[in-house]
Amino acid sequence: MIKKAIKNNSSSITNRRAKFDYTLDKELVVGMALTGLETRAARDGHVQLKGSFVTVRNNELWLNNASFSIKLNERGKAGARSIDTTPKKLLAKRNQIDDLYQRKQSGMSIVPIKMITNSRYIKLVISLGKGKKNYDKRETLKRRDQERDSMRAIKNI
């Protein structure tokens, strides 16, 4: 009896923490320069965007602190993985990079929102965000709880 490995071919990997920690502005879809092993990890869903951020260095966009769980090709070690957090180069047009750099200078952060892996190319959705204060986060939680309670009340009627 042969069992096939079930792969998690999710079409996107989201950074749910970004929407909680930042008030997000406009979104931008950019490409990524990845190696083969990093591409395989992304397609299998073994990427963590929590705590990652985008910087501008030498007029180029770089994704920092994103964790790619890379499968090691060593004999005798089935399923062995290594965590890779090296900066990844993002591919965007010059005027987009200049606009992001201008907005970043005014106090905003560039945050990765979602990684899209369902097409031939792996894309990253980034957004400009302003960090929330603790009282803003509490207000968000309170509003979410109120909406959940009202939906339950409507459902039970």
N, C-alpha and C positions, 0 to 999 in steps of 0.2 A: 504494500500500500504506500503510494507516494503522496506526500503532503506538499502542496505548493505554499510558498511563503506569501502571505498577504501583505501587499504594500499599501501604504497610506498615500494614495495619490490625491491629496487634497489640492485644490486649485489655488489656494492662497494661505499664507501664514500671516496672522495678524498680531499687532502689538496693542493689546487691549489696555495696557497700562498708560499708553500715550494719551488716550482720550480722557483719562482720569486726571493725569498730572498736568496737562496743558490745555489751554483754549486754542483750538486749531483754526488756522486761516485757510488759505487756498492750498489745494493739493497739486502735486506735480508727479508725473510718471517718468522715471528715468531707468536706463539700462544698467546692467552690472557686468563688470569684467571678472569672470570667475574661472577657476581651473575645472578640470573634469570631475575631480572628487568633490569639490564644493557644489558643482551643479547637481551631482547625484544626491548629495545630502539635502539640497533644497527641494528636489523633486520628490524625495521620500518624506519630506516634512520634518527633517532633523535640523531645524534652524530655530534659534531663539533670538527675538528682536528686543526683548525686555532689557532696558538699560542701555540700548545702543543710541548713537547720535551721529549726526553728519557734520563734518567740518569742511572748510574751504582752505586748501593748501596749494600754493603755486597755481592758482586759478583753476583748480580741479576739485571736484567733490569726492570726499572719502567717507565711507561708512565705517565707523569705529565701534568696537566692543560688541559686535554681533557674533553669536556663538554658532559655528557650524560644526556639527558632530560628524566628523569624517570617518568613513569605514576604512580600517587598516587592512591591507592585503598581505597579511602575514600567514604563513603556513602553521597549522596547528591551533590557531586562535580563531574560532568561529565567532563572528559578530563583534570582534574587537573594534572599538571606536576611540577616536582622539578628538579633543575639543580644539578648534582653531578659532582664535579671535583676532587674527591679523587684520589690518585695515584693507578694505576692498574699494577699488576705484569705481565710481559711479559715472555713467555716461550721459551727458546732457549737452544742450547747445550753449554756445558762449553767452548769448544774451540772457538765457535762463540762469546761468551761473552768476553773472554779474548782478542780476536782479536779486537773487538769493543773498549774495554777499552784501548788497546795500541794505537789505532788510535785516540781516543778521547784525550789522553794525549798529542798528537802532535798538538793539536789545532783545530781539526775537531769537528763538532757537530753531534749528532745522531737525525735525524728528521723523524717523521712519515709521510709517503707519502700517503698511501691508506689503508682503512680497507675493507677487503673482507668478505662478509657475505652470499655468495651464496651457500656455502657447509654446511655440518653439523657443522663444527667448524668455529669460527670467528677468522680470521687471520689479522695480521697487517704487512704491508710492511714498513720497515724502511730503511733508507739510511744514509750513511755518507755524510755530506755536509760541505762546507766551505762558510762562510758568504760572500755575495757580497757587494761591495762598491756601493755608489750611482751612480758613473759614469758607473759601469757595468750594473746597472739596467736601466739607461737611454739608454745605447747601446742596451740592449735587447728589450726595447720598440721600438726603432728606427728600428731595424732589423725586428721586427714583423710587423710594419706599412709598411715597404718596401715590404715585402712578400705579405701582404694583397693587396697592390696597384697593384703589378705585377699579382696576381691572378685575380683581377678585370679586368685588361687590357686584359689578355688572354681570360677571359670569354666573354668580350664585342666584341671580334674580330669575 
